[in-house]
Amino acid sequence: MANFLVRVELQGNPIDGTYDKLHSCMESLGFKQTFTSAGEELTHLPHAMYEGSWASSTSSLCVAVKNTVKANIWPKPVILAIEYNTFALFKA
């Protein structure tokens, strides 16, 4: 399984609670809003960005997220998925 960062934008004017539904939806797909850095520090990702693993292609991940979000949360999502092998994190 490959590691991915996924950013979801809900175009338009989502009402209160919509992003909470998105967070739950992404959790059900195995993606979370936090990750643990090499130093074992829990880090929160920017709003509506998620990290997780996916067994198939980047395109199939985008389609799965789009279809799930459109069916359950919001009619006009924009999905960006980035596969990664490593990362670096620097905090002030």
Residue pairs with C-beta under 8 A, 6 or more apart in sequence:
1 53
1 54
1 55
2 53
2 54
2 55
2 83
3 51
3 52
3 53
3 83
3 84
3 85
4 31
4 51
4 52
4 53
4 54
4 58
4 61
4 81
4 82
4 83
4 84
5 45
5 49
5 50
5 51
5 81
5 82
5 84
6 26
6 31
6 49
6 50
6 51
6 52
6 61
6 65
6 79
6 80
6 81
6 82
7 48
7 49
7 50
7 79
7 80
8 22
8 26
8 48
8 49
8 50
8 65
8 69
8 77
8 78
8 79
9 48
9 77
9 78
10 18
10 19
10 22
10 48
10 69
10 73
10 74
10 76
10 77
11 74
11 76
11 77
11 78
12 74
12 76
14 74
18 73
18 74
19 47
19 48
21 72
21 73
22 48
22 69
22 73
22 74
23 33
25 68
25 69
25 72
25 73
26 32
26 33
26 50
26 52
26 65
28 68
29 52
29 64
29 65
29 68
30 52
30 53
30 54
31 50
31 51
31 52
32 50
32 51
32 52
33 44
33 45
33 49
33 50
33 51
34 42
34 43
34 44
34 45
34 51
35 42
35 43
35 45
35 51
36 42
36 43
37 43
37 89
38 89
43 89
45 51
54 60
54 61
54 81
58 81
58 82
58 83
61 81
62 79
62 80
62 81
65 77
65 79
65 81
66 77
66 79
69 77
69 79
70 77
